[in-house]
């Protein structure tokens, strides 16, 4: 009888260990290589800030939705640069000849919101580096 208990205990341990590794792998569906923000100005007519997230590993089932930076939530665009995937959020801070932008701010931490296999998740953005302002003529 004790051999049966040991055998069942071993099966239980291996099952739990397997579930933990599957759970860990589920949250490693993308890898952030770099995060930075860069202010920009087009003469005296437009100004804003780009938030860039450089990903080097990305599961095909990930869909990025929005990005929150300093309490402002904006849509995120996604494009490829070689093997890397670049996410970009743009906050226009006006004045603008094109559009009037008004953002509501909240106390949400910096994060990118995404869905994976039909479930919504948030990934915190930490250690965001500032790059020099771009002046565009």
N, C-alpha and C positions, 0 to 999 in steps of 0.2 A: 504494500500500500504506500510506503514512503517513496518508492521509486516513481510511482504514478504522480504523487504530489510534486516531486522534484521536476519531473517531465512537464507537468502542467505549469509550474512556476517558470520554467525556462521558456516555454511557448509564450506565456504572458509577457515576460521581459522582452523577448524579441519582437513581439507585436507592438508593445509600447515604444520601443526604440525605433522601429520602422515608422510609426506614426509621427514621432517627433522629427525625424529626418524629412519626411514628406512635407510636414508643416513648414519647416525651415526653408526648403527649396521653393515652396509656393510663394514666399515673400522675397525671393531673390530673382524676380522676374525682369528686373532691369538694374543696371549698375551706373551710378552717376560718376562721370569722370571729372567734371568741372561745373561750377555754378558761379556766375558773376552777373553784375548789373552794370549798365553803362548809360549815362545820360547823353542826350544828343540835342542839337539845336540846328534848325534850318534857318539861316540868316536871323531875322527877328520875327519870323512868322509862325514857326512851329517849334515846340520843344517837348521833350518827354524822356522816358527811361525804358530801355530794353532790359528784360531779365532773360538770361540765356542759361539753359541747362543742357550740358553735353553728356549724352548717354553713349556707352560703348557696348552694352549688352541690352537687348530688348526682346521680350517675348512678343510674338505676333498678336496675342490676344489682349494686349494692353491698349486701352484707348484713353488718352489724356484729354481732360475736359477743361479745367480752369487752373489758374495759378493765383496764389495770394501772396502779395508782397507789400509789406508795411501796412497791412490791413485793407488793401485794395485788391479786389478780385477781378481778374480779366480772363478772357478766353486765351487759350494757348494754341499756337500753330506748331506744326511738326514738319520737319523736312530732313532729307538725307544729305550727308556730306561724306561720301565714301562709305565706309562701314559704320560710321557714327550716325546717330540720330540726334538732331538738335531740336529742342523745344524752345519756343520764344513767346514771351508775353510782353505786350507793349502797353505802357501807361503814358498817354498823352496828357501833358500838363498845361497845354495852351500857352498863349493865345493861339487860335487856329483860324485860318482863312477857310478851311474846309468844313470843319464840324465843331460843335460845341460839346465838350466832354465834361461830364459831371460824374464823379465816383462817390459812392457811399463808402465810408470807412467803418471797419469793425475791429474788434480786439483779437481777431484770429491771428495765429502765428503764421509765419511764412511757410507755405506748403504748395505742393502740386496735387491736384485732385484727379483721380483716374478711376477707371473701371477695369476689372479683370474677371473674365468669365461671368459677366452679369452682376458682379458685386462691386460696390463703391469703396474706395480706399483713399487715404491721404498719405502723402510722403512729406515729412518735415524737411524744409530747406534750411540747412545750417552752414556756417562758414562761407557765406556769400561774399565774394570779393568784389571790390569796386574797381572799375577800369576808368581810365581817363575819358573825359567828355569828348564826344565827336562833334566837330563843327562842320556842317555841310553847306556848301555854297549853292 
